[in-house]
Structures are given as structure tokens and as C-alpha cells.
């Protein structure tokens, strides 16, 4: 089997789908790896490292022509046009938000596996790119907030006096949120956290944070471990409680998202107006509408009272070296299900992980929710229809957060 790694084309995307260490491992399993020249430069991996790992350096056309193509960001229409029927594409594909991408992949006859749609089951944890990239995003968000806050995070005792520690509140205690809590605590801040799932309150405490426990709110965790959308009445009460807590904070990091839906509004303009001048909000949910009413995706704005609202759109790319390392391991683990002992491609559509991750196959959209988003009414024949949520009958969280452009997660507590 030939595996191709093409250079990422999205502006600002510095990650790469495979790092040299993983290339070496795959070459040792009789996989032929071809890498487009320059693909790893943004993540600190020059061409010679790939050559030493056993990869062949090629141009973009040959990389896109491999049996299997692995990438990070959602492909453009031009990139999809480079693929031919029967090829396999692995990467972030935005199945819950980009119906046009899904239709283009089906029309091209490509078997497309979305990293966002890896089933939330134990044996698939090592392939969970949403969680690996959300970890990076949460860590980077805390560092970004510390840099922009203009104040110390830890308590400082000096000859000139004692400086109180910063007060940081994190909204959403999924993977990104919990990492933000842990990082802010390591930096010395006094940290509180909020999530609508009561199971997350204990996780917040375990990291040294103080959970904001809203006793009027029932547990909103669904049977799959995700946060269900609150009712409008519940939302109003949540926003009122968060506004009161926000007025006491120096920094707020928001990570709350709901798969395939607009991000919940948690901080109103009035809540921001009650915060102290110089406070900072880092909203990781900007691309799905934002958790703050003032958020503008990809922008940094200042409110009328001097609160800075920052909405980065691809934080994992800012830490491309380790983000790529983690993502490459996710890809390698998924490839372990797609190749046999001789390194040949073997698609087993009866495997629940492969079935759950597959969005298009043999010219059809084979995932129920992806098909709905794409506006295709014809029932699909094949692997994902009728499968349970755990087995991948619908894509997992769309975050980013979580970590790919246009995706995910950062999260609501979707994955813990």
C-alpha cells in the first residue's frame, strides 16, 4: 500500500498528518510512504528527516495519488478533484458542518474516513484526534490568556509587596476545558470551572479547580457522555449565574460546543460589561458562533469597558510540533485497522471503528447525519446506517476543538 502525505494548504495550518517517527514505524510494516516536499516544515520536520525515516519525497500530484492519503485540515474542492475513485482519504472532514465537502467526496468515489467521527468506544481511544487536539487547544488557550491578561497568574511576594493570584474561570469541562484548568492551576491561578454535566464537577476538583455548582440545574449528561442542550429556561438561569461569577474573574476561557449545533451562549454582553477593565475572555467556540455574545471568530476585540475578547480559530496549529506528534499517532493507530500483516490495504466495513469513521464509500454518503447535513435524501446502503451512536452511526463531536479548522472541539464536556 502506498500512503501519501500532502502539504496542508489552509492558511495558517502548520501541522502535518505524519511525523518522521511514525513514518519509520509504518515503513517497518511494509507500507510505502510518499511525502510532498515541505509538508513537515511548519511542524519542525524538514524533508531530510522524512528521507531518513524511509519516506520518498515527491510532488503534490504523486502524494495525492497514493492509495491512502492522510491529512489534517478539511480538503478544498480543488484538492478533492485530485483524488480518484477507490482512493481512501483520512483526515478532518467536517461531516456535520460541511455538506458540500461530503458530497464532493462521494461524487469522487472516495472512501473518506473522518477523524471527527471516530466512535467513542474504548478500543478507539488511541485514534481519537478530537481529544488529542483538544488537549493542545486547552493548554494553548491558558497560555494565550496568561500572555494577554497583563498580570501575573501566581501569587507573587516581593520586596515591593504581594500580588494576588489571577482568578480564572473555565466554561466547559471536556478535554479542552480540563486541560485549560490544569494549565492555569500549574501557572498558579485560582481556578474555577463550570459544566452542565455533574460528573465533570469531580474532574474539575481533581485538577485543583473549584466547580461552580448550580444546584438548580439537573444533570444534563446524555447516555453517550455528551451534554444535552439545556432548555431556554435553563439557559437563562445558567447565564444569570455565570454573569454573577464572571464579574469576579480576571480571565475566562470558554470551550463549550454541541456537535452539529451552534455553540451555546454563556456570556452575554451585559455579563462582559460587569467585568473589570483589562479582563480577558478566550473563546474557543468562535467558529460555531461563540460562547460569548461579543465573540467574532478569528478576531480580538475590546468591549466598551475594556474587556478583551479573543477568539482563536486554530490553536493546535500554534503548537504544531506536539499537535502533529499526537495526531500522527492517532492516524497510525487507525491505519492499524486498515492494513494487513503484509502492509496491504484491507477495508473491513464490519469493524465498528472503520464503519463509524467512514463518511463516504463507493460513491455514497454512508453516514446518516452526514447525509442529512449534505441534503441527500436517498437512504445509503452500507456500513454506518443503523449503527448505534457508540459504534459510529453518527459522527462524534465536531470541536476542535477542538482542533482542526472548521471543527472541534474545544468542547462542552463531550469527552472526558
N, C-alpha and C positions, 0 to 999 in steps of 0.2 A: 504494500500500500504506500502511496505517495501522499505525504502530508504537507500542505502549503501554508506558510505564514506570510501574509501580505502586510505591507506597511499600512498603518492606520492613516485615514485621510481626513477625519474630523478635526477641525481646527482646535488646537489645544490638547489633543489627545496624545499623551506621551507613553502610555502603556503599550505593551506588546503581549501577544497571546501566549507565546512560549519563550522562556528564558533558556540560555545555553545549558544549564544543568539538566533541565527536563528534556531538551533535545538529545543530550547524551544518553539519557535513560531510554528514550524511545528508539534511538538508533541501535542500542543494545538489544532491543526486542525486534530487530529486523524491519523497522519502519524507515522508509526513505523520507528524509525531511528536507524540504527546499524552503529557503528563506529569502524574501525580497531584500536586496541590498539596502541597508539603512533602517530596516524595520525596528531594530532594537536600540537605536541611538538615543531616543528620548528617555529610555529607562536605564541608560548607563551600560548598554551591551553593544559594543562595536562589532562590526562584521567578523573580525578575526576570531572573536570568542565563539561565534556560531560555527565557523570553519573548524576550529579546534575541537568542537563538540561533535563533529561529524556531519554537519549540515552542508548542503550545497547552496551557494549564493546564486540567485537567479534574478531575472527581471520580474516586474509585476505580473505580466501576462502568464508566465510559467507558474508563478506562485498561485494565481487564481485558477489555473488549470489543473491543479492536483486533484487526486481522488477525494480527499477531505481537505477543506480549508478551515482554519481556525483563526478567529479574530476577536477583538474586544468590542468595538463600537458597532451600533446598528449600521448595516451596509446601505449605501446610497443606491438609487436606481441604476446609475452607471456601473457601479460595482456588481450589482446583481446581474446586469446584462453580460458580464464577463463569464458567468457560470453557465454550465451546460447541463442538460437533463441527465440525471443519475448521480450527479455530484452530491457530496454531503457538506453542509455548512454548519459550523458550530460557533456560537457567539451570542452576544446580546442582540435580540431581535425585536424587542418591544411589542410582543403579541397582543397586549391589552390596550395599547395606545396608538399603534401604527398599522392600521388595517391595510394601507397601500403597500407597505413593505411585505406583509404576509401574502397578499395577492400576487405581488411580483415574484415572490419566491415560488409560489405554487405554479404560476404560469411558466416559470423557467424549468419546472420539473425537478426542482432541487429538494433533497431531503434535508430539512432545516431543523436543527436542534437548538432550542433557546435556553441559554444558561439561566434565564429568569424562571424557567418552567421546570427546573429540577424538582422532583417530588419531595415533599417534606417528610421523609422517612429516614430511619436510622441508617440504612445502608447507603443512602445518598448524601450524607452529611459532608463527606470528603469532596464532593463535587459542587457544593453549594456556593456558587460565586456571589450570590446576593449577600450572603453573610460575610464572606471574606472581604468583599469590597466595602460593605457597610462598616466593618471594623476599622478599615482605613479612614473612611469618611468621618466616623465619630472621633477618632484620635485627632485627625487634622482639624476638625471643627473646634475642638478645645484649644488647640494651639493658635488657630486663627483668632479666636475670641480673646485669648490672652495677649496676643500681639496688638489687637485693635482696641483693647479696653483702656489703655493708658494708665494702668495701675498694676500694682503687684497682685498676684494671686495668693501667695502665702502671707502669713503674718510676719512682719519684719520688726525686729527690735534693734535699734541703733542708738548711737550717742545723741542723735537728733530727735529721738522719740520713737514710739511704737506705732507701726502702721497696721491697721486691722486687715484681716484677710478679705479677699473678694468674696462676694456672695453670688453663687452660680446656680441657676435652676435649669434643669434639662427636661423638656417635654417630649415624652415618648421613650419608653424603656425597652426597646428592642435591641438589636445588635449594635446599631449606631449609637443609640442613646446610652446604653450601658457602657460602651467604650468611652463616650464623652464624659460620663460621670466618673469613671475610673481615672481618666487622664486629668480631669480638673482636680480630683482629690490628690493625685500624685503631685500636682503643681501647688498644692497647699490651700486651695479654695475651700470655703464652706459650701457644700453642695446639697441641693435638694432635687428631687425628681418626681415626675408625675407620669402615670399611665392609667388608662381605664381598666386594665386587667389587674386584678388584685394579686395574682401570682407574681407580678413584676415588683410589687412593693417590697417583698422579701429580698428580691435580687438587688434592688436599689440599696437596701440596708446593708447587704453583704459586701457592697463595694465602698462602704463608708458614707453613703449619702443618706439624707433624711427623706423618706417618702412623704409626699403631700397626699394624705389620706382624706378623701372626700367621702365621709360616711353616708351622705345622702345618695351616693351613686352605687347601684348594684354592679356586680362583676359583669363586664361586657366582653369577656373572652368567649369565643365560639368553640365549637367542638374540634376545630383544627388548630387551635392555639393562637388564632388571629383575633384582633379587636374588631368586634362588630360595630357598625356605625351607631352612635347614640341617637336617640330621638331628638327632635328640635327642643323640646322642654329640657331634656338632659343637657343638651349642648349649651343652652342659655345659662343653666346653673354652673356648668363647668367653666364657661367664660367668665362669669362673675367671680368665681373662686380664684381662677388664675389671675384675673386683673388685680385682685387684692394681694396675692402673693407676688406678682410681678413688680409692684411698686416698691418692694423691699430688695430687689435684686440689682446687682451691678452688671450681670451678664445672664442672658437667656439663650439656650441652644434648643432649637425645635427640630424634631425628627419625625413627626407623626404623619404617616401616609396610610391610605387604604388602597389595596390593589385594585387597579382599574377604575378608580373614582377620584374626584378632586380631593386634595388634601383638606382635612378638617380645619376650620378657622378656630384658633385657640386664643389668639391675642388680637383684640380689637384695637382700632385707632385710639379709643378712649383709654384702654389699658396702657398703650405706649405713652400717651400724654401724661399719665400719672407716674411714669418712671423718672428717675433723676437724670438731668443733663449729663452727657458723657457715657451713659449706659450703652451696652451693645447687645443686639439681637443677631444671632446667626441662624438663619432659617434654611435647613437642608431640604425642605419640601417645596422650594420655589418653583421647580419645573412642573409640579402638579397643582399649582395655584397658591401654595404657601400657607403656613400656619399663622402668619401674621398678616393683618389686613393691609399693611403698608408695603409688604414684600413685592419687589419686582425682580423676577428671575434673572440671575446673572449680573445684578446691579447692586451697588451700595448707595443707600440714600440716607439722608438725615431728616428726622422729623422736625416739626416746628419747635419742639422743646429740646432739640439737640441729642436725641437718641439715634444711634447709628444702626441701621437695619441692613444686614449683609446677606445676600442670597447666592452663594457659590453654586455652580451647576455641575462641576466635575471634580470634587476634591480628591478622589483617589488618584487622578492623574497628576496632582501636585506632589504625590509621594509615589512616583511611578516605579521606582526600583522595587520596593517591597510589595506594592499593589500588583505588579506584574509577576513577582515571585509566587504570591498566593494564588493569583488567577491561573497561572501556568500549571500549578499543582492540581487545581480543580479540573482543568482541561485534561491533564494526564490521567486522572482517576476516571473521568468519563470515557476517555479513549480506551481504557482497560476493558470496558464493556463492548467496545466496537471492533476490536481486533482479536484474532485468534493467536495461537501459540507461534505461528509462522509469520506473524505480522501482517496477515491479510485482513481486509475489511470484511466484517461479518455483522450485518444488521439483524438483530434478534428483536423483532417487534413484539414478542411476547414478554420481554423483560420490562418490568413496570417502570424502571428508571428511563429507559430509552423511549418507551411508549409515552410516558409523561412529558418528556422534554421535546418530543417531536411535534412540530407545528405544521409542517407540510411534508407530503410524501407522495410520490408518483402522480404529481400534478394536482393533488387535492389538499385542501386545508383540513387536517385530521384532528383538530382540537376544537371542541365546542365553542369555548369563549373566544378564541382567536377568530373563528369563523363568524361569530356574531359581530365582533368589532369590525371585521372586514366587510360586513354586509352581505355575506354569501349565505343564501337560504338553503341551498341544496344540502341534505344530510351527507356527511362524509362517510366513506367506507374505510374502516381501518382501525388503527391502534388505539387512539385516545378516546373515542366516543364511548360513553357509557362507563368509563373508568371512574373510580372514586377520586375525591379531591386528593387523598393521600397518595394515590397511585398516579396522579397527574392528569385527571380528567379535565382540569383547567389549570392555567398557569399559576405559579406561585406568585408571591408579591412582586409588584412591578416597581423600587426603591431603588435603592440606587445606593443603593441608596445608595440608595442606597448606594450604585456606584458607577453605572455606565451612563453615558449621555442619553437623556431621554427616558431613564428608567427610575429606579430604585432604590429605592431603599437606601438611603436612610429610611426609617420605618416607624411604625406605631407600636412596636412591640410585636411585630409579626413573627420574629424569630428570636428565640432566647437561648 
